[in-house]
């Protein structure tokens, strides 16, 4: 699928990302996860929950591999890459209509994760690097490596250790004295 991992397109906090192609010609992204620890129960639970999501503003998980310590995820390919490349001052620009729909589409994706799923999914790492754009410039939330699954009625929950990227983390996640982490921490 990845032609022996020749087309590396990114590196995240949890592993390397490669471009691949299915037998039918469709392009995919394969994320090889680094440092798989434990028995994999958390990995399997996240894969099960995320595989049941289906929303226009959430990247589609197409498959996974779980073999011993080796773990990988297969996602739909997003030809326009991540939002961060459009926010840098390197000449790559988005048109006004796309700029206006950025917060709306991210909010729709978060609302689905927080309220539309059987199990509430709190992402904990919403940032421009984790917002991808498809061929039509539809924004999609990706990278659920730090996500926490919780009961829908649970409003405040334990987030063991600080979760997220410095500069994007909700203050209540980092400073416990401000209250507990909740689905509002993504906002």
N, C-alpha and C positions, 0 to 999 in steps of 0.2 A: 504494500500500500504506500509506503514512504520511499521506496527504492533504496533501501538500506540507510535511511535517515540522511539523505544528501541535502535536502532543502530545509535547513533550519531557519525558521522565521521569527523566533523569539526565545526569550529566556525569562521565566518568571521565578517567583520566590519558591515555587514548589516543583519546578522542573523545566525541561526544554520543550519547545513547541516546534513541530515539523509539519510541512505541507505534504499532503498525500493525495492519492487518487484511487477511487474505488474502481472495480471492474467495469461498472457501467459508465465510467467517465466523469462522474461527479467528484468535485474536489472536496477534501476534508482537511481537518487539522487534527494531528495526533499529539497529545500532551503526555510525555513520559514523566511520571511523578518520581521525584527523588526522595530518598530517606523514608521509605515506607516502614512504619513501626507498628508493633502490636499485631493482633490477629486479623486486622482488616475489617472488623465489624463496623467502625465508623465510616470507612470507605464504602462498604457495601450499602449501608444505610443512606449515605449521601447520594450514591449512584441511583439507588431505588427511588428516592424522593425526586431527584432532579430529572430522572428519565420519565417521570409521570407529568412533568410540567410541559405545557404547550401554550405558548403565548408569542405573539409577533415580536415582542420586545425582550425575549429571552433566547439566548443561543441554544439551538437544539443539540442535545446529547444523542449521538447516533449509536454509540457502543462503548464498550470498555474491555479491558483485559485485567484479570486478577489472577496471577500465577505466582504463588509464594510471595516473595518480597517485590516482585515486578508488578507495577500497576500503571495503567495508561487509560486515557480517555480519548474518545473520538467524537469530534464536534463538526458541525457544518462549517464550511470555509467562508470567511467574511472577506471578500475581495478588496474592500476599501480600508481594511485595517482598523486600528484603534483611534478613538477620538483624540488622544493626546497628540498625534502627529498633525492634526488640524488646528490645534491650539498653540503650537509653537510658532515662533516668528520666522519660518523658513520659506515663506511664499505659498505654502499649501493652504488654500482658503475654502471655506464653505459658503454657499450662497445664503442670503438673508432668510429664506424660507426654512432651510435646514437648521440654521442657528436658532430660529424661533421654536422649532419642534424638539430640540435637544432636551430641555427640562420636562416637557410634556411626555415624551416617550420614555424617558428614564423613570418618571413618576408612575407611568402606567405599568412598567415592568415591576417596579417595587411594590406597587399596590397589589399586583397579582401574586408576587411571592409572599407578601404579608397577609393578604386576606383571601386570595382566590384558590390557594392550594389546601388540600386536606391537612397537611402538616405545614405549619408556618416555617418559611425559610428566611432567616435573617442573614444577609450577605456579609456584612462586616468589612467589606473592602471595595466600596463604590468609589471609583476614581476614573479619570479619563483613560488610563491604560486598560481598564476592564470594561469599557463601553466600546463595542465594535460596530462597524457599519457594513451592511450588506451591499450588494450591487446597486440597489436603489436608494442608498443612504438612509435606510431604516436603522435606527439605533437598537442594539441588543446588549443586554447585560450578560457578562461572561465571568469566568473564573470564580468558582464556588469553593475554592480551597479553604477559606476561613469560615465558610457558612456554618451556621448553627441551626439545627432542626429543633423545633419546640412545638408544644401543644398550642392550638389556635387561641385558647382562652388564657394562656399564660401571658401576662403583661410585662413582668420584670423577671429576669432569669439570671443565672450565674454564667458569666463568661470568664472561665478560668484563664487568668493572665490577660494581658492586653492583646486585643485582636485588631488587625488592620495595619494600615500604612501610616507612618508618622506624617502629620500634616492633613490627613484625611479622616483620622479616627475621631469618633464622637468623644467629647470630653468625659461623659459619664462612663465610658468604657475604660478610660485611662485613670480617671480620678474617681474612685469608688465613693468618696464623700459627696459627690454630686447626685447620687442616686444610682439605681441599677441600670444595667443594659436592657434594652427592649428593642422591639422592631423599629422604634423611632430612631434608634442609633444609626440606621442606614441613611436617614434623611439628613 
